[in-house]
Amino acid sequence: MEILNYINGDWVKPEATEFVDVINPATGAVIAHTPLCGIDAVEAAAQAGQQAFPAWRSTPAQERIQYLFRLRDLLQANKDEIARHITNESGKTFEEARAEIVRMVENVEVACGIPMLAKGEVSEDIAPGIDEIMLRQPVGVCATVSPFNFPGMVPFWFLPYAVALGNPFIVKPSERVSTTMQLIFRLIEQAGFPKGVLNMVNGAKEAVDGILDHPSIRAITFVGSTSVARYIYRRGAENGKRVQAQGGAKNPVVVMPDADMDMAVKIIADSAFGCAGQRCLAVSWAVTVAEARDQFYESICDAAASRKVGYGLDDGVQMGPVISRQSRARIEQLIGLGASEGASVPVDGRGTVVKGYEGGSFVRPTILADMQPGSQVWKTEIFGPVLGLMHVNTFEEAIALANSGIYGNQASLFTASGSLARKFRYEVDAGNIGINIGVAAPMAFFPFSGWKESFFGDMHGQGMDAIEFFSQKKVVIERWPKGWSRKF
C-alpha cells in the first residue's frame, strides 16, 4: 500500500526522502513505507483547515453530524477490512481489532449528540432588563498525534467531537501503523466531509514539532509514553495551545480472599495479556491479600502458560505478537532485570518462536512472581505481556502499595465486599477504577480519566471533557431598553 497524505480533500503524494517501514509483527514482512513528512506538509494541512474553518463552524450542528452519521455507517460496513489492517500492522487478534472498531463507532455515535450536548446557557434579568448568555464556539484547527497500539480507536477519542463542534481536524498517525488510517480516510472521503475539514499528515518527530509550533493549530491531543506526553504538553503549552497528553501506566489489581477466584483469574489474565499487554489499561501487577495468594498463584500461572499465541488472523489465537523486534528485545531485557532483582519467573515468555511465523516478534505471557516494591522492574512500564505478582497481609497495605507508584491510569479490585470496594474507589489515586473489572475502559460518554504521570493537562478525552476541550465559551450580556429604536 502506498501511504499518502490527505489534505484539503485530495490525496497528496508526500515529497519525503526518508521512510519508516510498516512491518507485520507476526510475519516480519514489510507491508508499507511511511513517508516522514515535515513542516511543509503540516503547513499545508493547517492552511487547509484554516480555510475550511469559517464555513464549517457556521454550518448548523445538525447538518455537521449528518457527515458523522454517514461515517458511522461506513465504519460498520467496512469493519472486517479495517480489522484486518489493524491486525496486520499492530499484531492484535482479529477479535481484538474488531473490538477496537466498536469503540470507534461508539465515539462517533456520542458525538452525534452534539446539538444537545453543546447547547449554551441563558439567564434572564440578571439585572432589570439585562440578560446574560453563554455560547459555545469552536476553537479552530485541532490535531491529534496517535500511538501505534490503537491505530483506529485512539484518533476517534477526539476526531468526532472536534468536527461535530465545528473544528477542522488533523490526524498524525503513528509512523509504525499508517495503513489503518489510510483506509479510514478513504471512508471519510466517501462520507463527503467538505474539503479541509479533515486532514492527515504522515511523519514522525519533525511533523509532531510542526504541529506543536504552528500558530493556526489551537488544540492538540496525544496518547503515548509519559516522556513524550510531558514533552508534547510542555511545548504545546509554551506555544499557547490547549493540550491533553495521555502518558504511560503501571496498573495494579488487588485480589481479596473473598473474590470469585475463577472469575478473577480469567479477567486478570485477559487484561494483562490481551492485546499482548500493549495497552494503557492493561493490568501490570497483581497484589494478593492474605490467603488469596494460595488460591490465585497457581491458577494465574496456568492461565498464562495455556494462552495460545500466534498470528491474529489464524483461528483460535488468543494473543498476537508485540509491535516490533525492538519491543520484544526490550520486554525480554526487563524480564531479565526482574529476575536479577529477586523475582522468580514461573512462566517465562522469552525466546518465543511460533511455528510458521519464525520472523514474528512474539513474547509469550510471562509471570514475574514475588516482584519487589520499589524495584526497577516494578516502576517501569513494560508494555508487554508480563504480569508481576506481589503479596501483602492487609487491605490497607494493598491500597498503600497501589498508591505508591508514579502513574495513575487504572487500578482494579476483585472482592465480594461492597464496603471494601467503596474504600478502594475512595482512597486509590487513579483516574479509572475497576471493581471486578480488568480493563476499566470508560464508555464514550465518560471521560478517559488518567491521573498523576499518566496524564498531562486538564480536560480528558471522550464525554463532556471532549466537548469542553474542543469548544470555548463566550459570555454575552445584553440590554435592550424599551423604546430603544425610537432614539435613532
LINVEN-V698269 format. One record per residue. N is the residue number from 1. RES is the residue in one small letter. SS is DSSP state (h for helix, s for strand, l for the rest). Layout:
BEGIN
N;RES;SS / N;RES;SS
END
This chain:
BEGIN
1;m;l / 2;e;s / 3;i;l / 4;l;l / 5;n;s / 6;y;s / 7;i;s / 8;n;l / 9;g;l / 10;d;s / 11;w;s / 12;v;s / 13;k;l / 14;p;l / 15;e;l / 16;a;l / 17;t;l / 18;e;l / 19;f;s / 20;v;s / 21;d;s / 22;v;s / 23;i;s / 24;n;l / 25;p;l / 26;a;l / 27;t;l / 28;g;l / 29;a;l / 30;v;s / 31;i;s / 32;a;s / 33;h;s / 34;t;s / 35;p;s / 36;l;l / 37;c;s / 38;g;l / 39;i;h / 40;d;h / 41;a;h / 42;v;h / 43;e;h / 44;a;h / 45;a;h / 46;a;h / 47;q;h / 48;a;h / 49;g;h / 50;q;h / 51;q;h / 52;a;h / 53;f;h / 54;p;h / 55;a;h / 56;w;h / 57;r;h / 58;s;h / 59;t;l / 60;p;l / 61;a;h / 62;q;h / 63;e;h / 64;r;h / 65;i;h / 66;q;h / 67;y;h / 68;l;h / 69;f;h / 70;r;h / 71;l;h / 72;r;h / 73;d;h / 74;l;h / 75;l;h / 76;q;h / 77;a;h / 78;n;l / 79;k;h / 80;d;h / 81;e;h / 82;i;h / 83;a;h / 84;r;h / 85;h;h / 86;i;h / 87;t;h / 88;n;h / 89;e;h / 90;s;h / 91;g;l / 92;k;l / 93;t;l / 94;f;h / 95;e;h / 96;e;h / 97;a;h / 98;r;h / 99;a;h / 100;e;h / 101;i;h / 102;v;h / 103;r;h / 104;m;h / 105;v;h / 106;e;h / 107;n;h / 108;v;h / 109;e;h / 110;v;h / 111;a;h / 112;c;l / 113;g;l / 114;i;h / 115;p;h / 116;m;h / 117;l;h / 118;a;l / 119;k;l / 120;g;l / 121;e;s / 122;v;s / 123;s;s / 124;e;s / 125;d;s / 126;i;s / 127;a;s / 128;p;l / 129;g;l / 130;i;s / 131;d;s / 132;e;s / 133;i;s / 134;m;s / 135;l;s / 136;r;s / 137;q;s / 138;p;s / 139;v;l / 140;g;l / 141;v;s / 142;c;s / 143;a;s / 144;t;s / 145;v;s / 146;s;l / 147;p;l / 148;f;l / 149;n;l / 150;f;l / 151;p;l / 152;g;l / 153;m;l / 154;v;h / 155;p;h / 156;f;h / 157;w;h / 158;f;l / 159;l;h / 160;p;h / 161;y;h / 162;a;h / 163;v;h / 164;a;h / 165;l;l / 166;g;l / 167;n;l / 168;p;l / 169;f;s / 170;i;s / 171;v;s / 172;k;s / 173;p;l / 174;s;l / 175;e;l / 176;r;l / 177;v;l / 178;s;l / 179;t;h / 180;t;h / 181;m;h / 182;q;h / 183;l;h / 184;i;h / 185;f;h / 186;r;h / 187;l;h / 188;i;h / 189;e;h / 190;q;h / 191;a;h / 192;g;l / 193;f;l / 194;p;l / 195;k;l / 196;g;l / 197;v;l / 198;l;s / 199;n;s / 200;m;s / 201;v;l / 202;n;l / 203;g;s / 204;a;l / 205;k;h / 206;e;h / 207;a;h / 208;v;h / 209;d;h / 210;g;h / 211;i;h / 212;l;h / 213;d;h / 214;h;l / 215;p;l / 216;s;l / 217;i;s / 218;r;s / 219;a;s / 220;i;s / 221;t;s / 222;f;s / 223;v;s / 224;g;l / 225;s;l / 226;t;h / 227;s;h / 228;v;h / 229;a;h / 230;r;h / 231;y;h / 232;i;h / 233;y;h / 234;r;h / 235;r;h / 236;g;h / 237;a;h / 238;e;h / 239;n;l / 240;g;l / 241;k;l / 242;r;s / 243;v;s / 244;q;s / 245;a;s / 246;q;s / 247;g;l / 248;g;l / 249;a;l / 250;k;l / 251;n;s / 252;p;s / 253;v;s / 254;v;s / 255;v;s / 256;m;l / 257;p;l / 258;d;l / 259;a;l / 260;d;l / 261;m;h / 262;d;h / 263;m;h / 264;a;h / 265;v;h / 266;k;h / 267;i;h / 268;i;h / 269;a;h / 270;d;h / 271;s;h / 272;a;h / 273;f;h / 274;g;h / 275;c;h / 276;a;h / 277;g;h / 278;q;l / 279;r;l / 280;c;l / 281;l;l / 282;a;l / 283;v;s / 284;s;s / 285;w;s / 286;a;s / 287;v;s / 288;t;s / 289;v;s / 290;a;l / 291;e;l / 292;a;h / 293;r;h / 294;d;h / 295;q;h / 296;f;h / 297;y;h / 298;e;h / 299;s;h / 300;i;h / 301;c;h / 302;d;h / 303;a;h / 304;a;h / 305;a;h / 306;s;l / 307;r;l / 308;k;l / 309;v;s / 310;g;l / 311;y;l / 312;g;l / 313;l;l / 314;d;l / 315;d;l / 316;g;l / 317;v;l / 318;q;l / 319;m;s / 320;g;l / 321;p;l / 322;v;l / 323;i;l / 324;s;l / 325;r;h / 326;q;h / 327;s;h / 328;r;h / 329;a;h / 330;r;h / 331;i;h / 332;e;h / 333;q;h / 334;l;h / 335;i;h / 336;g;h / 337;l;h / 338;g;h / 339;a;h / 340;s;h / 341;e;l / 342;g;l / 343;a;l / 344;s;s / 345;v;s / 346;p;s / 347;v;s / 348;d;l / 349;g;l / 350;r;l / 351;g;l / 352;t;l / 353;v;l / 354;v;s / 355;k;l / 356;g;l / 357;y;s / 358;e;l / 359;g;l / 360;g;l / 361;s;l / 362;f;l / 363;v;l / 364;r;l / 365;p;l / 366;t;s / 367;i;s / 368;l;s / 369;a;s / 370;d;l / 371;m;l / 372;q;l / 373;p;l / 374;g;l / 375;s;l / 376;q;h / 377;v;h / 378;w;h / 379;k;h / 380;t;l / 381;e;l / 382;i;l / 383;f;l / 384;g;l / 385;p;l / 386;v;s / 387;l;s / 388;g;s / 389;l;s / 390;m;s / 391;h;s / 392;v;s / 393;n;l / 394;t;l / 395;f;h / 396;e;h / 397;e;h / 398;a;h / 399;i;h / 400;a;h / 401;l;h / 402;a;h / 403;n;l / 404;s;l / 405;g;l / 406;i;l / 407;y;s / 408;g;s / 409;n;l / 410;q;s / 411;a;s / 412;s;s / 413;l;s / 414;f;s / 415;t;l / 416;a;l / 417;s;l / 418;g;h / 419;s;h / 420;l;h / 421;a;h / 422;r;h / 423;k;h / 424;f;h / 425;r;h / 426;y;h / 427;e;h / 428;v;l / 429;d;l / 430;a;l / 431;g;l / 432;n;s / 433;i;s / 434;g;s / 435;i;s / 436;n;l / 437;i;l / 438;g;l / 439;v;l / 440;a;l / 441;a;l / 442;p;l / 443;m;l / 444;a;l / 445;f;l / 446;f;l / 447;p;l / 448;f;s / 449;s;l / 450;g;l / 451;w;s / 452;k;s / 453;e;l / 454;s;l / 455;f;s / 456;f;s / 457;g;l / 458;d;l / 459;m;l / 460;h;l / 461;g;s / 462;q;l / 463;g;h / 464;m;h / 465;d;h / 466;a;h / 467;i;h / 468;e;h / 469;f;h / 470;f;l / 471;s;s / 472;q;s / 473;k;s / 474;k;s / 475;v;s / 476;v;s / 477;i;s / 478;e;s / 479;r;s / 480;w;l / 481;p;l / 482;k;l / 483;g;l / 484;w;h / 485;s;h / 486;r;h / 487;k;h / 488;f;l
END
